Amino acid sequence: MYTSLSIKNFRAFQTLEVEGLKRVNLFTGRNNSGKTSVLEAVYLLKGESPASRARQLFANRGLADAGILCQTAMDMPWATMFRNLAVDLARHTSG
């Protein structure tokens, strides 16, 4: 059971700290305020393979159906997941 949560540079969150989590927690807010992003961050934390979990998140968002989802971790659309990630720059300088 998580008792606190710290999210950095994920989706729209630059930094989010949540303390005092209990067995059951309720996140409320307006549309597009980040509730799903909190759940996705926890989903990525729980498991042995964050890359395969990320692949599943992309599929759940319909990116697999659009032909965007690729087989390798480097080809996945990471910029949609991590805040201010310079994916294009990293690709051009890595090879």
Backbone as CSV, one residue per row, in Angstrom:
resi,resn,N_x,N_y,N_z,CA_x,CA_y,CA_z,C_x,C_y,C_z
1,MET,0.842,-1.180,0.000,0.000,0.000,0.000,0.886,1.242,0.000
2,TYR,0.550,2.176,-0.857,1.274,3.438,-0.915,0.766,4.359,0.198
3,THR,1.674,5.056,0.864,1.277,6.049,1.871,1.534,7.466,1.373
4,SER,2.338,7.590,0.324,2.585,8.890,-0.305,2.917,8.655,-1.777
5,LEU,2.845,9.729,-2.530,3.094,9.638,-3.959,3.800,10.911,-4.411
6,SER,4.845,10.746,-5.188,5.569,11.880,-5.740,5.666,11.679,-7.251
7,ILE,5.144,12.634,-8.005,5.164,12.568,-9.463,5.937,13.774,-9.969
8,LYS,6.905,13.525,-10.828,7.706,14.612,-11.401,7.762,14.463,-12.919
9,ASN,7.478,15.545,-13.609,7.572,15.616,-15.069,6.776,14.523,-15.778
10,PHE,5.579,14.278,-15.302,4.709,13.293,-15.931,3.446,13.983,-16.404
11,ARG,3.152,13.825,-17.688,2.022,14.487,-18.326,2.047,15.984,-17.999
12,ALA,1.002,16.537,-17.443,0.959,17.980,-17.161,1.619,18.354,-15.837
13,PHE,2.002,17.378,-15.045,2.572,17.668,-13.728,4.065,17.940,-13.803
14,GLN,4.465,19.111,-13.341,5.888,19.348,-13.153,6.300,18.648,-11.860
15,THR,5.534,18.879,-10.798,5.751,18.198,-9.520,4.407,18.056,-8.827
16,LEU,4.141,16.874,-8.308,2.954,16.629,-7.499,3.354,15.763,-6.321
17,GLU,3.059,16.219,-5.116,3.336,15.465,-3.893,2.001,15.213,-3.200
18,VAL,1.715,13.958,-2.899,0.494,13.594,-2.180,0.923,12.782,-0.964
19,GLU,0.583,13.274,0.218,0.919,12.597,1.470,-0.354,12.063,2.116
20,GLY,-0.200,11.144,3.038,-1.323,10.663,3.832,-2.289,9.764,3.085
21,LEU,-1.799,9.031,2.095,-2.676,8.108,1.376,-3.097,6.966,2.297
22,LYS,-4.302,6.523,2.135,-4.860,5.412,2.918,-5.176,4.248,1.981
23,ARG,-5.858,3.267,2.505,-6.206,2.088,1.701,-7.105,2.461,0.527
24,VAL,-8.029,3.378,0.750,-8.914,3.870,-0.308,-8.760,5.387,-0.357
25,ASN,-8.550,5.923,-1.577,-8.362,7.358,-1.762,-9.268,7.830,-2.884
26,LEU,-9.751,9.040,-2.772,-10.648,9.615,-3.763,-10.007,10.871,-4.333
27,PHE,-9.818,10.882,-5.645,-9.285,12.057,-6.323,-10.431,12.691,-7.092
28,THR,-10.674,13.948,-6.833,-11.738,14.671,-7.525,-11.150,15.909,-8.179
29,GLY,-11.850,16.422,-9.157,-11.416,17.643,-9.822,-12.177,17.859,-11.106
30,ARG,-11.960,19.014,-11.676,-12.609,19.364,-12.934,-12.053,18.500,-14.065
31,ASN,-12.722,18.539,-15.194,-12.228,17.843,-16.383,-10.841,18.368,-16.739
32,ASN,-9.983,17.475,-17.194,-8.644,17.826,-17.651,-7.776,18.422,-16.533
33,SER,-7.982,17.959,-15.302,-7.180,18.475,-14.181,-6.071,17.514,-13.765
34,GLY,-6.040,16.296,-14.341,-4.944,15.381,-14.066,-5.295,14.138,-13.268
35,LYS,-6.560,13.893,-13.032,-6.956,12.709,-12.250,-6.489,11.411,-12.918
36,THR,-6.709,11.297,-14.200,-6.279,10.100,-14.925,-4.761,10.008,-14.957
37,SER,-4.080,11.121,-15.061,-2.614,11.118,-15.056,-2.059,10.563,-13.750
38,VAL,-2.700,10.877,-12.637,-2.276,10.317,-11.348,-2.429,8.799,-11.378
39,LEU,-3.562,8.322,-11.861,-3.789,6.877,-11.933,-2.796,6.202,-12.877
40,GLU,-2.497,6.844,-14.008,-1.534,6.270,-14.945,-0.133,6.219,-14.341
41,ALA,0.242,7.231,-13.587,1.562,7.231,-12.935,1.663,6.074,-11.948
42,VAL,0.625,5.841,-11.178,0.622,4.721,-10.234,0.664,3.401,-10.998
43,TYR,-0.067,3.311,-12.089,-0.071,2.104,-12.917,1.335,1.786,-13.424
44,LEU,2.068,2.814,-13.856,3.431,2.598,-14.345,4.381,2.167,-13.226
45,LEU,4.118,2.623,-12.010,4.964,2.244,-10.876,4.788,0.784,-10.487
46,LYS,3.604,0.273,-10.674,3.270,-1.065,-10.198,3.512,-2.079,-11.307
47,GLY,4.600,-2.802,-11.215,4.861,-3.812,-12.214,6.330,-3.957,-12.518
48,GLU,6.651,-5.021,-13.194,8.046,-5.336,-13.486,8.571,-4.643,-14.733
49,SER,7.714,-4.333,-15.680,8.178,-3.781,-16.944,7.451,-2.476,-17.255
50,PRO,8.037,-1.331,-16.860,7.391,-0.056,-17.165,7.173,0.158,-18.665
51,ALA,8.079,-0.342,-19.509,7.917,-0.159,-20.960,6.687,-0.901,-21.475
52,SER,6.452,-2.115,-21.001,5.264,-2.843,-21.457,3.993,-2.221,-20.883
53,ARG,4.078,-1.690,-19.661,2.921,-0.992,-19.086,2.646,0.285,-19.862
54,ALA,3.696,1.000,-20.265,3.518,2.207,-21.073,2.899,1.848,-22.414
55,ARG,3.354,0.756,-23.006,2.780,0.293,-24.278,1.278,0.047,-24.109
56,GLN,0.884,-0.538,-22.978,-0.535,-0.778,-22.722,-1.303,0.534,-22.551
57,LEU,-0.689,1.521,-21.878,-1.338,2.829,-21.748,-1.562,3.468,-23.110
58,PHE,-0.559,3.386,-23.987,-0.718,3.938,-25.326,-1.844,3.226,-26.062
59,ALA,-1.914,1.919,-25.923,-2.985,1.153,-26.572,-4.344,1.563,-26.015
60,ASN,-4.431,1.763,-24.693,-5.691,2.179,-24.073,-6.143,3.548,-24.559
61,ARG,-5.195,4.399,-24.915,-5.518,5.736,-25.424,-5.794,5.724,-26.927
62,GLY,-5.725,4.560,-27.560,-6.024,4.450,-28.977,-4.855,4.734,-29.892
63,LEU,-3.665,4.886,-29.339,-2.503,5.177,-30.183,-2.063,3.958,-30.984
64,ALA,-2.347,2.757,-30.498,-1.991,1.546,-31.242,-2.822,1.458,-32.510
65,ASP,-4.096,1.830,-32.412,-4.985,1.766,-33.569,-4.599,2.779,-34.638
66,ALA,-3.957,3.866,-34.227,-3.582,4.905,-35.182,-2.259,4.601,-35.872
67,GLY,-1.653,3.461,-35.538,-0.388,3.105,-36.150,0.804,3.815,-35.526
68,ILE,0.597,4.479,-34.409,1.674,5.215,-33.751,2.496,4.291,-32.858
69,LEU,1.861,3.279,-32.307,2.525,2.396,-31.369,3.512,1.495,-32.093
70,CYS,4.766,1.552,-31.674,5.825,0.773,-32.307,6.272,-0.345,-31.375
71,GLN,7.094,-1.205,-31.866,7.528,-2.361,-31.102,8.620,-2.049,-30.095
72,THR,9.513,-1.132,-30.402,10.632,-0.862,-29.501,10.312,0.320,-28.601
73,ALA,10.946,0.342,-27.441,10.720,1.418,-26.483,11.139,2.768,-27.051
74,MET,12.190,2.803,-27.861,12.668,4.071,-28.413,11.696,4.667,-29.427
75,ASP,10.872,3.841,-30.046,9.938,4.330,-31.060,8.580,4.731,-30.493
76,MET,8.380,4.535,-29.210,7.088,4.858,-28.615,6.945,6.368,-28.447
77,PRO,5.720,6.887,-28.454,5.500,8.337,-28.374,5.660,8.872,-26.950
78,TRP,6.884,8.847,-26.441,7.154,9.241,-25.052,6.795,10.686,-24.770
79,ALA,6.886,11.555,-25.759,6.613,12.970,-25.531,5.179,13.200,-25.069
80,THR,4.266,12.293,-25.384,2.894,12.435,-24.917,2.771,12.069,-23.447
81,MET,3.785,11.426,-22.898,3.713,10.954,-21.524,4.521,11.815,-20.555
82,PHE,5.695,12.261,-20.977,6.578,12.967,-20.057,6.682,14.438,-20.410
83,ARG,6.608,15.271,-19.404,6.597,16.726,-19.541,7.931,17.237,-20.099
84,ASN,7.851,18.058,-21.136,9.015,18.721,-21.736,10.097,17.750,-22.201
85,LEU,9.697,16.591,-22.663,10.659,15.613,-23.156,11.021,15.944,-24.598
86,ALA,12.282,16.173,-24.843,12.750,16.534,-26.179,13.074,15.267,-26.949
87,VAL,12.056,14.529,-27.358,12.241,13.250,-28.038,12.954,13.438,-29.360
88,ASP,12.547,14.419,-30.149,13.166,14.632,-31.459,14.641,14.963,-31.319
89,LEU,14.985,15.814,-30.372,16.376,16.166,-30.148,17.182,14.947,-29.727
90,ALA,16.629,14.127,-28.850,17.334,12.933,-28.385,17.577,11.970,-29.543
91,ARG,16.628,11.811,-30.430,16.786,10.910,-31.573,17.878,11.394,-32.513
92,HIS,17.919,12.705,-32.752,18.893,13.231,-33.698,20.310,13.211,-33.149
93,THR,20.480,13.272,-31.832,21.822,13.313,-31.277,22.326,11.948,-30.848
94,SER,21.448,10.935,-30.812,21.865,9.615,-30.300,22.525,8.753,-31.352
95,GLY,22.417,9.069,-32.596,22.947,8.148,-33.578,23.839,8.809,-34.522
